[in-house]
Amino acid sequence: MEKAIIASNISKKYKLYNGGKERLLDLLTPKSYGKDFFALTDVSFEADKGDVIGFVGINGSGKSTLSNIVAGIVPETSGKVQINGQAALIAVASGLKGDLTGRDNIELKLLMLGFNKEEIKELEPRIIEFSELENFIDQPVKSYSSGMKSRLGFAISVNVDPDILIIDEALSVGDKAFAGKSFDKMMEFKDKGKTMIFVSHSIGQMKKFCGKILWLEFGRVKEFGSVDEVIPHYEAFLAMWEKLSKKEREQYKNNILAGGTGSDFLNKPNKKESSDSSEQQEQLTSLLGHLKAGKSYIYSSPVDQESGKPSESFKHNVYYIKRQITYREETFYLLSESPSAEKDVIGWMKSTDLSIHQNVEIDEDPKSLYLNGEGSGFSRPWGGKNNIVYGDLKPYKNKEFPVNKTEKVGRNIWYRGKLNDKEMWINSKYVTQRENK
């Protein structure tokens, strides 16, 4: 069959620097600074015209890097990619200019793809209709949510009718209705015999949509074959990976990068097995934190991770952290909605799923400050969308803000006071020492 993609011995190297100074010295001096990091090493695969290939692998395996190289967005360090036809990449905000409106981005993208004015005039309404962004199409893209950016990128790409479509986690954001509509469009392309690359963490979508699977493991090809051959092996790997501690995962990764295999690692003699109880080290702490973006879970206990519940409904808020436990070499924090480890408790979360801010009380000295008309007022320091008391302080510019408590959270100073009889916290950058007139 005619080949649509031929990727031969693709490697991609990045430099990791300890700060901007090292980066600058590496550019200006003959001495080499920074550490080489290979996102991909000697990756080869071929796609026949009409193939639908899924890229799988844990985070950091190189899926998005390979997708960008195939799409021509990122150059390979070594190796060669041959593309027979026009390729379009669909990823959140891929190729979109934040300062331009959605409409301007459509026109710019189409011009770059070689469409003339008449063709753009014909395509633009169809793209806007498919994106369902009619009310926002003339707003700057930088004001869009990730789901809205994904809609716009998807709508542009599918309506230019490319020969090769590369979808990188584009269906993981936004509402389910649009995701379903997009998936139907992809199935339509599949029925037309389009060549597609599909990157997703959804094994169910992979089984339903793809014919072949390329499994990447730490930048190297682990397996490449049919869905029925590769997916069962990958699912078994995921089950094993979830049971490994943080230290064991690092050891596994180093073993793979050194040229070993998963079997080498799992069959090592005298591999230390620690008891659950001996690895628990509970201690008191005093922190504030909010949940990071992405998929995460809340557990009733660090030991029982089988019954974890999704944390989605707890995003956009700030929580008190009063206890922490180290379990299987991984740190967990106990979240509470009040400054207590006994009441209003939400549950335990992995420290890697949280952004932590040290909370230090400075004083309770009364003082009078003045609002500068920017920012928002929150029900607790550091803020969070669900903690907003006043979302816009512009109407209160130069208004006095009597302060009764000052705290430092992370590197930020926060003042507690009253505005219109409502108690709130305001960041120091939104107040001044004297009135601005």
NORMO-V727762 format. One record per pair of residues at least 24 apart in sequence whose C-alpha atoms are under 10 Angstrom apart, sorted by the first residue. I is the first residue (numbers start at 1). J is the second residue. D is the distance in whole Angstrom. If there is no record, write none. Layout:
((I:J:D) (I:J:D))
This chain:
((1:47:10) (1:48:6) (1:49:7) (1:50:10) (2:47:9) (2:48:6) (2:49:6) (2:50:9) (2:84:9) (3:46:7) (3:47:6) (3:48:4) (3:49:6) (3:50:9) (3:51:9) (3:82:9) (3:83:8) (3:84:7) (3:195:10) (4:46:8) (4:47:6) (4:48:5) (4:49:5) (4:50:8) (4:51:8) (4:82:8) (4:83:6) (4:84:5) (4:85:7) (4:86:10) (4:87:10) (4:163:9) (4:164:8) (4:194:10) (4:195:7) (4:196:10) (5:45:8) (5:46:6) (5:47:5) (5:48:7) (5:49:8) (5:51:10) (5:70:8) (5:81:7) (5:82:6) (5:83:5) (5:84:6) (5:85:9) (5:87:10) (5:164:9) (5:195:9) (6:44:8) (6:45:6) (6:46:5) (6:47:7) (6:48:9) (6:70:9) (6:80:8) (6:81:6) (6:82:5) (6:83:7) (6:84:9) (7:42:10) (7:43:7) (7:44:5) (7:45:5) (7:46:6) (7:47:9) (7:66:10) (7:69:10) (7:70:8) (7:79:8) (7:80:6) (7:81:4) (7:82:6) (7:83:9) (8:42:8) (8:43:7) (8:44:5) (8:45:7) (8:46:8) (8:78:9) (8:79:6) (8:80:5) (8:81:6) (8:82:9) (9:40:9) (9:41:8) (9:42:4) (9:43:5) (9:44:5) (9:45:9) (9:76:10) (9:78:7) (9:79:5) (9:80:7) (9:81:9) (10:40:7) (10:41:6) (10:42:5) (10:43:5) (10:44:6) (10:45:9) (10:66:8) (10:69:9) (10:76:6) (10:77:8) (10:78:6) (10:79:4) (10:80:6) (10:81:8) (10:219:10) (10:220:10) (11:38:7) (11:39:7) (11:40:5) (11:41:4) (11:42:5) (11:43:7) (11:44:9) (11:65:10) (11:66:9) (11:69:10) (11:75:10) (11:76:6) (11:77:6) (11:78:5) (11:79:6) (11:80:9) (11:219:8) (11:220:9) (12:37:8) (12:38:6) (12:39:6) (12:40:5) (12:41:7) (12:42:9) (12:43:10) (12:62:9) (12:65:8) (12:66:9) (12:69:9) (12:74:9) (12:75:8) (12:76:5) (12:77:5) (12:78:7) (12:79:9) (12:219:9) (13:37:6) (13:38:4) (13:39:6) (13:40:7) (13:41:8) (13:76:8) (13:77:6) (13:78:9) (14:38:6) (14:39:7) (14:40:10) (14:77:9) (38:62:9) (38:77:10) (38:218:9) (38:219:7) (38:220:10) (39:63:9) (39:64:10) (39:65:7) (39:66:9) (39:218:7) (39:219:5) (39:220:9) (40:65:8) (40:66:8) (40:76:9) (40:77:9) (40:78:10) (40:216:9) (40:217:9) (40:218:8) (40:219:4) (40:220:6) (40:221:9) (41:77:10) (41:78:9) (41:79:10) (41:218:9) (41:219:6) (41:220:6) (41:221:8) (41:257:10) (42:78:8) (42:79:8) (42:219:8) (42:220:7) (42:221:8) (43:79:8) (43:80:10) (43:216:9) (43:219:8) (43:220:6) (43:221:6) (43:222:10) (44:79:9) (44:80:9) (44:81:9) (44:214:10) (44:220:9) (44:221:8) (44:224:10) (45:81:10) (45:214:8) (45:221:9) (45:224:8) (45:225:10) (46:81:10) (46:82:10) (46:224:10) (47:83:10) (47:195:8) (47:196:9) (47:197:9) (47:212:9) (48:195:8) (49:84:9) (49:85:10) (49:163:9) (49:164:9) (49:193:7) (49:194:7) (49:195:5) (49:196:9) (50:163:9) (50:164:9) (50:189:9) (50:190:7) (50:191:9) (50:192:8) (50:193:4) (50:194:5) (50:195:4) (50:196:7) (50:211:10) (51:164:10) (51:190:8) (51:193:8) (51:194:7) (51:195:5) (51:196:6) (51:197:8) (51:210:8) (51:211:7) (51:212:7) (52:164:10) (52:165:9) (52:166:10) (52:190:7) (52:193:9) (52:194:8) (52:195:6) (52:196:5) (52:197:6) (52:198:7) (52:206:10) (52:209:7) (52:210:5) (52:211:6) (52:212:6) (52:213:9) (53:166:10) (53:195:8) (53:196:6) (53:197:5) (53:198:6) (53:199:9) (53:206:9) (53:209:9) (53:210:6) (53:211:6) (53:212:5) (53:213:5) (53:214:7) (53:224:9) (53:225:9) (53:226:9) (53:227:9) (54:166:10) (54:167:10) (54:168:10) (54:196:8) (54:197:6) (54:198:5) (54:199:6) (54:200:8) (54:201:10) (54:203:10) (54:205:9) (54:206:6) (54:207:9) (54:209:8) (54:210:6) (54:211:8) (54:212:6) (54:213:5) (54:214:6) (54:215:8) (54:224:10) (54:226:10) (54:227:9) (55:167:10) (55:168:9) (55:197:7) (55:198:6) (55:199:5) (55:200:7) (55:201:9) (55:206:9) (55:210:10) (55:212:9) (55:213:6) (55:214:5) (55:215:6) (55:216:7) (55:224:9) (56:198:9) (56:199:7) (56:200:7) (56:201:7) (56:202:9) (56:203:9) (56:206:9) (56:213:7) (56:214:6) (56:215:5) (56:216:6) (56:217:9) (56:223:10) (56:230:10) (56:231:9) (56:234:8) (57:199:9) (57:200:9) (57:201:8) (57:214:9) (57:215:6) (57:216:5) (57:217:6) (57:218:8) (57:219:9) (57:221:10) (57:222:9) (57:234:8) (57:237:10) (57:238:9) (58:201:8) (58:215:9) (58:216:8) (58:217:7) (58:218:8) (58:234:10) (58:237:10) (58:238:8) (58:241:9) (59:201:9) (59:217:9) (59:218:9) (60:216:9) (60:217:8) (60:218:6) (60:219:8) (61:215:9) (61:216:6) (61:217:5) (61:218:4) (61:219:5) (61:220:8) (61:221:10) (62:215:10) (62:216:7) (62:217:8) (62:218:7) (62:219:5) (62:220:8) (62:221:10) (63:168:8) (63:198:10) (63:199:7) (63:200:9) (63:214:9) (63:215:9) (63:216:7) (63:217:9) (63:218:10) (63:219:8) (64:91:9) (64:167:10) (64:168:7) (64:169:9) (64:199:8) (65:219:9) (66:216:10) (66:219:9) (67:91:10) (67:166:7) (67:167:8) (67:168:7) (67:197:8) (67:198:9) (67:199:8) (68:94:10) (68:166:9) (68:168:9) (70:164:10) (70:166:8) (70:197:9) (71:164:9) (71:165:9) (71:166:7) (71:197:10) (83:163:10) (83:164:9) (84:163:8) (84:164:9) (85:162:8) (85:163:5) (85:164:7) (85:195:10) (86:113:9) (86:160:10) (86:161:9) (86:162:5) (86:163:5) (86:164:6) (86:165:9) (87:157:9) (87:161:10) (87:162:6) (87:163:6) (87:164:4) (87:165:6) (87:166:7) (87:195:9) (87:196:9) (88:113:10) (88:153:10) (88:154:10) (88:156:9) (88:157:6) (88:158:8) (88:160:9) (88:161:9) (88:162:6) (88:163:8) (88:164:6) (88:165:5) (88:166:6) (88:167:9) (88:196:10) (89:153:9) (89:154:9) (89:157:7) (89:158:10) (89:162:10) (89:164:9) (89:165:6) (89:166:5) (89:167:6) (89:168:7) (89:170:10) (89:197:9) (90:150:8) (90:151:9) (90:152:10) (90:153:6) (90:154:6) (90:155:9) (90:156:9) (90:157:7) (90:158:9) (90:165:8) (90:166:6) (90:167:5) (90:168:6) (90:169:8) (90:170:6) (90:171:9) (90:198:10) (91:149:9) (91:150:6) (91:151:10) (91:153:7) (91:154:8) (91:157:10) (91:166:8) (91:167:6) (91:168:5) (91:169:6) (91:170:5) (91:171:9) (91:172:10) (91:199:10) (92:145:10) (92:146:6) (92:147:8) (92:148:9) (92:149:6) (92:150:5) (92:151:8) (92:152:9) (92:153:7) (92:154:9) (92:167:10) (92:168:8) (92:169:8) (92:170:6) (92:171:9) (92:172:9) (92:173:8) (93:141:9) (93:142:9) (93:144:10) (93:145:10) (93:146:7) (93:147:9) (93:148:9) (93:149:5) (93:150:6) (93:151:9) (93:152:8) (93:153:7) (93:154:10) (93:170:9) (94:149:8) (94:150:8) (94:152:10) (94:153:7) (94:154:10) (94:168:10) (94:170:10) (95:153:8) (96:141:7) (96:142:9) (96:149:8) (96:150:10) (96:152:9) (96:153:8) (97:140:9) (97:141:7) (97:142:8) (98:139:10) (98:140:6) (98:141:5) (98:142:4) (98:143:8) (98:144:9) (98:149:10) (99:139:9) (99:140:6) (99:141:6) (99:142:6) (99:143:9) (100:138:9) (100:139:8) (100:140:5) (100:141:6) (100:142:8) (101:136:9) (101:137:7) (101:138:5) (101:139:5) (101:140:4) (101:141:5) (101:142:8) (101:143:9) (101:144:10) (102:128:9) (102:133:9) (102:134:10) (102:136:8) (102:137:5) (102:138:6) (102:139:6) (102:140:6) (102:141:6) (102:142:10) (102:144:9) (102:148:10) (102:149:9) (102:152:7) (102:153:10) (103:127:9) (103:128:8) (103:133:10) (103:134:10) (103:136:9) (103:137:6) (103:138:6) (103:139:8) (103:140:9) (103:141:9) (103:152:9) (104:137:9) (104:138:8) (104:139:10) (104:140:9) (104:141:9) (105:137:10) (105:138:10) (105:140:9) (105:141:8) (105:152:9) (105:153:9) (105:156:9) (106:137:10) (106:152:8) (106:153:9) (106:155:9) (106:156:7) (106:157:10) (107:156:10) (109:153:10) (109:156:8) (109:157:9) (109:160:10) (110:156:8) (110:157:10) (110:160:8) (113:160:9) (115:160:9) (120:160:10) (123:156:9) (123:159:7) (123:160:8) (124:155:10) (124:156:9) (124:159:9) (126:155:8) (126:156:9) (126:159:7) (127:151:10) (127:152:8) (127:153:10) (127:154:9) (127:155:5) (127:156:6) (127:157:9) (127:158:9) (127:159:6) (127:160:9) (128:152:8) (128:155:7) (128:156:9) (129:155:9) (130:154:9) (130:155:6) (130:156:9) (130:158:9) (130:159:9) (130:178:9) (130:181:9) (130:182:9) (131:155:5) (131:156:8) (131:178:9) (131:182:10) (132:178:9) (145:173:9) (145:174:9) (146:170:10) (146:172:10) (146:173:7) (146:174:7) (147:171:9) (147:172:9) (147:173:5) (147:174:4) (147:175:7) (147:178:9) (147:179:10) (148:173:9) (148:174:7) (148:175:10) (149:173:9) (149:174:9) (150:174:8) (150:179:10) (151:175:10) (151:178:8) (151:179:9) (151:182:9) (154:182:8) (155:182:9) (158:182:9) (158:185:8) (158:186:8) (158:189:9) (161:189:9) (161:194:9) (162:189:10) (162:194:8) (162:195:9) (162:196:10) (163:189:10) (163:193:9) (163:194:6) (163:195:7) (163:196:9) (164:189:10) (164:194:6) (164:195:5) (164:196:6) (164:197:8) (165:189:9) (165:194:8) (165:195:6) (165:196:5) (165:197:6) (165:198:8) (166:195:9) (166:196:6) (166:197:5) (166:198:6) (166:199:8) (167:196:8) (167:197:6) (167:198:5) (167:199:6) (167:200:8) (168:197:8) (168:198:6) (168:199:5) (168:200:7) (169:198:8) (169:199:6) (169:200:5) (169:201:8) (169:202:9) (170:198:9) (170:199:8) (170:200:8) (171:199:10) (171:200:8) (171:202:10) (172:200:8) (172:201:9) (172:202:9) (172:294:10) (173:294:10) (183:209:9) (203:231:8) (203:234:9) (203:235:8) (206:231:9) (207:231:8) (217:253:9) (217:256:8) (217:257:9) (218:253:7) (218:254:10) (218:256:8) (218:257:7) (219:257:9) (220:256:9) (220:257:9) (222:256:10) (222:261:9) (237:262:9) (240:266:9) (242:305:10) (243:328:10) (244:328:8) (244:329:10) (245:327:9) (245:328:6) (245:329:6) (245:330:7) (246:328:8) (246:329:6) (246:330:6) (246:331:10) (247:328:9) (247:329:7) (247:330:9) (248:272:10) (248:328:10) (248:329:9) (274:328:8) (275:327:10) (275:328:9) (276:302:10) (276:303:7) (276:327:7) (276:328:7) (277:303:9) (277:327:8) (277:328:9) (278:327:9) (278:328:9) (279:325:9) (279:326:7) (279:327:5) (279:328:6) (279:329:7) (279:330:9) (280:324:10) (280:325:6) (280:326:5) (280:327:5) (280:328:8) (280:329:9) (280:330:10) (280:331:10) (281:324:8) (281:325:5) (281:326:5) (281:327:7) (281:328:10) (281:329:10) (281:331:9) (282:323:7) (282:324:6) (282:325:4) (282:326:7) (282:327:9) (282:331:10) (282:332:9) (282:333:10) (283:322:9) (283:323:6) (283:324:6) (283:325:6) (283:326:9) (283:333:10) (284:321:9) (284:322:6) (284:323:5) (284:324:6) (284:325:9) (284:333:10) (284:334:10) (284:341:9) (285:320:10) (285:321:7) (285:322:5) (285:323:5) (285:324:7) (285:333:9) (285:334:10) (285:341:10) (285:358:10) (286:320:7) (286:321:6) (286:322:5) (286:323:8) (286:324:10) (286:339:9) (286:340:10) (286:341:10) (286:357:10) (286:358:7) (286:359:7) (286:360:9) (287:319:8) (287:320:6) (287:321:5) (287:322:7) (287:323:9) (287:333:10) (287:335:10) (287:339:10) (287:356:7) (287:357:6) (287:358:5) (287:359:5) (287:360:9) (287:409:9) (287:410:9) (288:318:7) (288:319:6) (288:320:5) (288:321:6) (288:322:9) (288:335:9) (288:336:10) (288:339:9) (288:354:10) (288:355:9) (288:356:6) (288:357:5) (288:358:6) (288:359:6) (288:360:10) (288:380:10) (288:381:9) (288:382:8) (288:409:8) (288:410:9) (289:317:9) (289:318:6) (289:319:5) (289:320:7) (289:321:7) (289:333:10) (289:335:8) (289:351:10) (289:354:6) (289:355:5) (289:356:4) (289:357:6) (289:358:8) (289:359:10) (289:382:9) (289:384:10) (289:409:10) (290:314:9) (290:315:7) (290:316:7) (290:317:6) (290:318:5) (290:319:6) (290:320:9) (290:321:10) (290:335:10) (290:353:9) (290:354:6) (290:355:5) (290:356:7) (290:357:9) (290:382:9) (290:383:9) (290:384:8) (291:315:6) (291:316:7) (291:317:8) (291:318:8) (291:319:9) (291:349:9) (291:351:10) (291:352:9) (291:353:6) (291:354:5) (291:355:6) (291:356:9) (291:384:10) (292:316:9) (292:352:9) (292:353:6) (292:354:5) (292:355:6) (292:356:10) (293:353:8) (293:354:9) (293:355:10) (294:353:8) (295:353:8) (296:349:8) (296:350:8) (296:352:9) (296:353:6) (296:354:9) (297:347:10) (297:348:9) (297:349:7) (297:350:8) (297:353:8) (298:333:10) (298:334:9) (298:335:9) (298:346:8) (298:347:6) (298:348:6) (298:349:5) (298:350:8) (298:353:10) (299:332:9) (299:334:9) (299:346:9) (299:347:6) (299:348:5) (299:349:6) (299:350:9) (300:334:9) (300:345:10) (300:346:8) (300:347:5) (300:348:6) (300:349:9) (301:325:10) (301:332:9) (301:334:9) (301:347:7) (301:348:6) (301:349:9) (302:326:9) (302:327:7) (302:328:9) (302:330:9) (302:331:9) (302:332:7) (302:333:9) (302:334:10) (302:347:9) (302:348:7) (302:349:8) (302:350:8) (303:327:7) (303:328:9) (305:348:10) (308:347:9) (308:348:9) (308:349:9) (309:347:10) (311:349:9) (311:353:10) (314:346:9) (314:386:9) (315:384:9) (315:385:9) (315:386:9) (316:383:9) (316:384:5) (316:385:5) (316:386:6) (316:387:8) (317:380:10) (317:382:9) (317:383:7) (317:384:5) (317:385:6) (317:386:5) (317:387:6) (317:388:9) (318:355:10) (318:356:10) (318:357:10) (318:379:10) (318:380:8) (318:381:8) (318:382:7) (318:383:7) (318:384:6) (318:385:9) (318:386:8) (318:387:8) (319:345:10) (319:346:9) (319:356:10) (319:380:9) (319:382:10) (319:384:10) (320:344:10) (320:345:9) (320:356:10) (320:357:10) (320:359:9) (321:345:10) (321:348:10) (321:356:9) (321:357:10) (321:358:10) (323:348:9) (324:348:9) (324:349:9) (324:350:10) (324:351:9) (325:350:10) (325:351:10) (326:350:10) (326:351:10) (356:409:9) (356:410:8) (357:382:8) (357:408:9) (357:409:6) (357:410:5) (357:411:8) (357:412:9) (358:408:8) (358:409:5) (358:410:5) (358:411:8) (358:412:10) (359:407:7) (359:408:6) (359:409:4) (359:410:7) (359:411:10) (359:412:10) (359:413:10) (360:406:9) (360:407:6) (360:408:5) (360:409:6) (360:410:8) (360:413:10) (361:405:8) (361:406:6) (361:407:4) (361:408:6) (361:409:9) (361:413:10) (361:414:10) (362:405:8) (362:406:5) (362:407:5) (362:408:7) (362:413:9) (362:414:10) (363:404:9) (363:405:6) (363:406:5) (363:407:7) (363:408:10) (363:415:10) (364:403:8) (364:404:6) (364:405:4) (364:406:6) (364:407:9) (364:415:10) (364:416:9) (365:403:8) (365:404:6) (365:405:6) (365:406:8) (366:402:7) (366:403:5) (366:404:5) (366:405:7) (366:406:9) (366:416:10) (366:417:9) (367:401:9) (367:402:6) (367:403:5) (367:404:7) (367:405:9) (367:406:10) (367:415:10) (367:417:9) (367:433:9) (368:400:7) (368:401:6) (368:402:5) (368:403:6) (368:404:9) (368:417:9) (368:431:10) (368:432:9) (368:433:8) (368:434:8) (368:435:10) (369:398:9) (369:399:9) (369:400:6) (369:401:5) (369:402:6) (369:403:7) (369:415:9) (369:417:10) (369:428:10) (369:430:10) (369:431:6) (369:432:6) (369:433:5) (369:434:6) (369:435:8) (370:396:9) (370:397:8) (370:398:5) (370:399:6) (370:400:5) (370:401:5) (370:402:8) (370:403:10) (370:430:9) (370:431:5) (370:432:5) (370:433:6) (370:434:6) (370:435:6) (370:436:8) (371:395:10) (371:396:7) (371:397:5) (371:398:5) (371:399:6) (371:400:7) (371:401:7) (371:426:9) (371:428:10) (371:429:9) (371:430:6) (371:431:5) (371:432:6) (371:433:9) (371:434:9) (371:435:8) (371:436:9) (372:396:8) (372:397:5) (372:398:6) (372:399:8) (372:400:10) (372:429:9) (372:430:6) (372:431:5) (372:432:7) (372:434:10) (372:435:8) (372:436:7) (373:397:4) (373:398:7) (373:399:9) (373:430:7) (373:431:8) (374:429:9) (374:430:6) (374:431:9) (375:426:8) (375:427:8) (375:429:8) (375:430:6) (375:431:9) (376:424:10) (376:425:9) (376:426:7) (376:427:8) (376:430:8) (377:415:10) (377:416:9) (377:417:10) (377:418:10) (377:419:9) (377:422:10) (377:423:9) (377:424:6) (377:425:6) (377:426:5) (377:427:8) (377:430:10) (378:416:9) (378:423:9) (378:424:5) (378:425:5) (378:426:7) (378:427:9) (379:416:9) (379:422:9) (379:423:7) (379:424:5) (379:425:6) (379:426:9) (380:414:9) (380:415:10) (380:416:8) (380:423:10) (380:424:7) (380:425:6) (380:426:9) (381:406:10) (381:407:8) (381:408:9) (381:409:7) (381:412:9) (381:413:9) (381:414:6) (381:415:8) (381:416:8) (381:424:8) (381:425:6) (381:426:7) (381:427:8) (382:408:9) (382:409:7) (382:410:9) (382:412:8) (382:413:9) (382:414:8) (382:425:8) (382:426:9) (382:427:8) (383:414:10) (383:424:10) (383:425:8) (383:426:9) (383:427:9) (387:424:9) (387:425:10) (388:424:9) (388:425:9) (389:419:10) (389:422:8) (389:423:8) (389:424:7) (389:425:9) (390:419:9) (390:422:9) (390:424:9) (390:426:10) (393:426:10) (393:430:9) (397:430:10) (397:431:9) (397:435:9) (397:436:8) (397:437:10) (398:431:9) (398:432:9) (398:434:9) (398:435:6) (398:436:6) (398:437:7) (399:431:10) (399:435:8) (399:436:9) (400:431:9) (400:432:10) (400:433:10) (400:434:9) (400:435:8) (401:426:9) (401:431:8) (401:432:10))
